Structure formats: structure tokens, C-alpha cells
Amino acid sequence: MSGKPRIGFVGLGLMGQACTAHLVECGYAVTGYDLDPAKVNAASGHGVTAASSPAAVATDSDIVLICVIDTAAVENVLFGENGIAAAQGPGKTVIDLSTTVVEKARQFAARLKDQAGMGLVDAPVSGGPPAARAGTLAVMAGGEEADIAAVSPLMADVAASFTHFGPPGSGQVAKMVNQILVLNNFAVLAEALALAEAGGIDAAKIPDALAAGHAGSNLLKAMFPRMIARDFEPAGYARQVLKDLDMVQDLARSLKSPTPISSQTASLYRILISKGYGELDATSVLKLMDPKQSV
């Protein structure tokens, strides 16, 4: 473990559990915190040392990762009572893996530097818990050059790709692009599967049959079998999809960039969640198109 930075992790949900388990396996000393004691206990089971607050995590760490539900939660972790900023750690770096509002990410970076002397890298991810567990996430980063350099060795153990897009907030812009491509695809895959099944063909053959053509994709290969099996155990929640699609539209409006397809997909997820399916996987949007399922 010698020579490796001490790692803190705030937010031990699906992603946090997977990422901390991988980090411990890589030989890092990891200290963790979550509002839910059960999640802290679960992380302790794979070697994470429990802390009493985000401030306590930061005190015992050189680099702190955050992975929480939304922008308000990130702000509370950073600047709330017993937040990371209270640790007063010049030279420490915080990596926010959460998906947050672009302008807020910029403000948080400036505020954390001013209040606590810490660097902040906004580093939203793609790949979900399976990629977090394997250390193969796609990470889109925004931050100052010195802060990016400070976290790059750690990111080499966490991610298959770690791309610096520019100053603070830039990672969140890239994540919105990612969400347009991924979240709309969930609805497209559901529509395609519903049509395949209605037409009486063996839908399980679709991913291999189309792999060599333009329709082939990582999502088709990974998600189509789950959708065929109606396996809606969450790797990411439907409610989070709607939150992110609303963020896409807010950013697009501010930039005067049209997002008509994302608007339609957001409407589908709003209907899905209104029917009580917000805690299911994002692929459960199939329920709106599936005659076999009651919505």
C-alpha cells in the first residue's frame, strides 16, 4: 500500500459499493461515508474503513471521491455541516463522480479552492456499477491542469478512459452529451424489442445478427438480453434517468441547442415513474411498450 494516496469515498450506493471494492482490491486504503449506515456496513465488509462524516473522510484522505444522487447532495457533502470543506486540507483533491448542473460544478470548484484550498475535478462517469467494479469506467473530466495531474494515476486504476475536456464544469457538459446518446438509446432499444416480439421473430438473435452493421452497439449487446428477460434489477434507476434528461434539457435551453428527441424520451420516463417504476432499472421503459406487462 506504500506510495499510494489515501482514498476517501462519500456515497456508498450501487456505484460507491462497486468502486470501493475495486479500489481496495487495487491496494488502496479507503475510508468511506454514507447517510445510510447499512451502506457503510456493506462497504466495511469489503475493507472500507467507516467514517462519521464527509469531513472525517477528507481528514483521513489525500483524494476524496464523491458519488451521490444530485447537485444538491454534492453541495451538502462539500459545504454542509461537517462537509468536506470543513476539513481544511490544502493539497487535497476532490473528484466528483456525480452528474451535476454545469454552472454549479464551476461554482463548487471555485468555492472549495477558496474555502479549503482543495482542488475539485468534476468527473462524471459512464459504464455503471459493472464497469466501476472492473475498473473500466469512462470518465469525463473538468478541472484545472494541476488537479487533473494529481488524480490521473488514481484514475488509471478506476477507468478505461479518463478524458480531460477543459476547466471545471467541462466534464459535466461531456456527460450531458453521453446522456443524450445513452438514455435515448434505452427507449430506442425498448421500441425495437417490442416490434421484434410483436413480429414473431427470435429477438435474442438480434444483437449478434446486427453486430457487424451500423445498428451494432455496446448497449444493444449489453441491454437487449436483459430486456428480453425482463430483468429490471437496477444497475441504474429510472428516476435517475429522468433527472439527467431534465438536466440535459435545462443545459440545452441555456445554450439554445435543440434536444427534441431527449424531450420525448423524458416524457416516456416521466410516465414510467408516475406509474411507480422509478426504482427499477432504466431499461424498464420497455414496460410502456410491452403488451405482456401491465403498466
Secondary structure by P-SEA (a helix, b strand, c coil): cccccbbbbccccaaaaaaaaaaaaaccccccccccaaaaaaaaaabbbbbccaaaaaaaccbbbbbcccaaaaaaaccccccccccccccbbbbbcccccaaaaaaaaaaaaacccbbbbbccccccaaaaaaccccccccccaaaaaaaaaaaaacccbbbbccccaaaaaaaaaaaaacaaaaaaaaaaaaaaaaaccccccccccccccccccccccccaaaaaaccccccccaaaaaaaaaaaaaaaaaaccccaaaaaaaaaaaaaaaacccccccccccccccccccc
